[in-house]
Amino acid sequence: MPESRLLIISHAPSPNTRALRDALILGAQSQAGETLELSCMSPFDASSEDVLKAQGLILGTTENFGYMAGASKDFFDRCYYDLLDQTAALPYAVYIRAGLDGTGATNAINNICNGLKWKRVQAPLVLQGKYQRSFEPQCEALGAAMAAGLSAGIF
Ligand SMILES: Cc1cc2nc3c(=O)[nH]c(=O)nc-3n(C[C@H](O)[C@H](O)[C@H](O)COP(=O)(O)O)c2cc1C
């Protein structure tokens, strides 16, 4: 019987970003056990109710035009005020796929999540530059670490 839920909100508009998302899910599944339920969705489909039901969150986005993807921004635009004061200390982690840089998306997400008073459980994973297959085990490790931490109740 699941006791907690890990929500993955991943914007994955390309084969590479879908491979990153799938690796993340694989890692999370490897550590979820029977007590942690996993849920993965596009930011366009994610609602504040989905976040309110979760005990942990991983956000994945691309960097576009020096900022988080519009899809990810849409999620925050729709949900920010519903989540403010309701989700303080929510454990979260972020991964960003950035063909060039990643700084703008990282800073924007940090600022918004600080505003929500969420608890970042590890430094943002920025997968920068030309795509490398080695990004995938990094995402897998992130998913595993988050799921293991939530399952063990250490966040
Ligand atoms: C419209 C557009 C704007 C982009 N702007 C940025 C940017 O500002 N910084 C950056 O690092 N990458 C930028 N990129 C590259 C994307 O981050 C990258 O293509 C995306 O993460 C998907 O990764 P992939 O090409 O490996 O599939 C942009 C891509 C597109 C399509």
Ligand as a Chemical Component Dictionary entry (heavy atoms), coordinates in Angstrom:
data_LIG
# 
_chem_comp.id                   LIG 
_chem_comp.type                 NON-POLYMER 
_chem_comp.pdbx_formal_charge   0 
_chem_comp.three_letter_code    LIG 
# 
loop_
_chem_comp_atom.comp_id 
_chem_comp_atom.atom_id 
_chem_comp_atom.alt_atom_id 
_chem_comp_atom.type_symbol 
_chem_comp_atom.charge 
_chem_comp_atom.model_Cartn_x 
_chem_comp_atom.model_Cartn_y 
_chem_comp_atom.model_Cartn_z 
_chem_comp_atom.pdbx_ordinal 
LIG C1  C1  C 0 13.507 27.641 -29.375 1  
LIG C2  C2  C 0 14.690 27.100 -28.639 2  
LIG C3  C3  C 0 15.393 27.925 -27.784 3  
LIG C4  C4  C 0 16.496 27.436 -27.097 4  
LIG N1  N1  N 0 17.176 28.249 -26.238 5  
LIG C5  C5  C 0 18.199 27.742 -25.496 6  
LIG C6  C6  C 0 18.838 28.560 -24.523 7  
LIG O1  O1  O 0 18.511 29.700 -24.296 8  
LIG N2  N2  N 0 19.844 28.001 -23.803 9  
LIG C7  C7  C 0 20.249 26.722 -23.992 10 
LIG O2  O2  O 0 21.150 26.259 -23.282 11 
LIG N3  N3  N 0 19.661 25.937 -24.936 12 
LIG C8  C8  C 0 18.642 26.408 -25.668 13 
LIG N4  N4  N 0 17.995 25.617 -26.589 14 
LIG C9  C9  C 0 18.424 24.231 -26.745 15 
LIG C10 C10 C 0 17.521 23.342 -25.925 16 
LIG O3  O3  O 0 17.799 23.501 -24.547 17 
LIG C11 C11 C 0 17.706 21.894 -26.339 18 
LIG O4  O4  O 0 17.521 21.769 -27.710 19 
LIG C12 C12 C 0 16.690 21.057 -25.601 20 
LIG O5  O5  O 0 17.090 20.969 -24.265 21 
LIG C13 C13 C 0 16.515 19.671 -26.169 22 
LIG O6  O6  O 0 17.707 18.985 -26.108 23 
LIG P1  P1  P 0 18.149 18.066 -27.326 24 
LIG O7  O7  O 0 18.436 19.044 -28.435 25 
LIG O8  O8  O 0 19.376 17.328 -26.864 26 
LIG O9  O9  O 0 17.003 17.178 -27.658 27 
LIG C14 C14 C 0 16.912 26.091 -27.291 28 
LIG C15 C15 C 0 16.171 25.262 -28.155 29 
LIG C16 C16 C 0 15.085 25.761 -28.803 30 
LIG C17 C17 C 0 14.308 24.849 -29.736 31 
# 
loop_
_chem_comp_bond.comp_id 
_chem_comp_bond.atom_id_1 
_chem_comp_bond.atom_id_2 
_chem_comp_bond.value_order 
_chem_comp_bond.pdbx_ordinal 
LIG C1  C2  SING 1  
LIG C2  C3  SING 2  
LIG C2  C16 DOUB 3  
LIG C3  C4  DOUB 4  
LIG C4  N1  SING 5  
LIG C4  C14 SING 6  
LIG N1  C5  DOUB 7  
LIG C5  C6  SING 8  
LIG C5  C8  SING 9  
LIG C6  O1  DOUB 10 
LIG C6  N2  SING 11 
LIG N2  C7  SING 12 
LIG C7  O2  DOUB 13 
LIG C7  N3  SING 14 
LIG N3  C8  DOUB 15 
LIG C8  N4  SING 16 
LIG N4  C9  SING 17 
LIG N4  C14 SING 18 
LIG C9  C10 SING 19 
LIG C10 O3  SING 20 
LIG C10 C11 SING 21 
LIG C11 O4  SING 22 
LIG C11 C12 SING 23 
LIG C12 O5  SING 24 
LIG C12 C13 SING 25 
LIG C13 O6  SING 26 
LIG O6  P1  SING 27 
LIG P1  O7  DOUB 28 
LIG P1  O8  SING 29 
LIG P1  O9  SING 30 
LIG C14 C15 DOUB 31 
LIG C15 C16 SING 32 
LIG C16 C17 SING 33 
# 
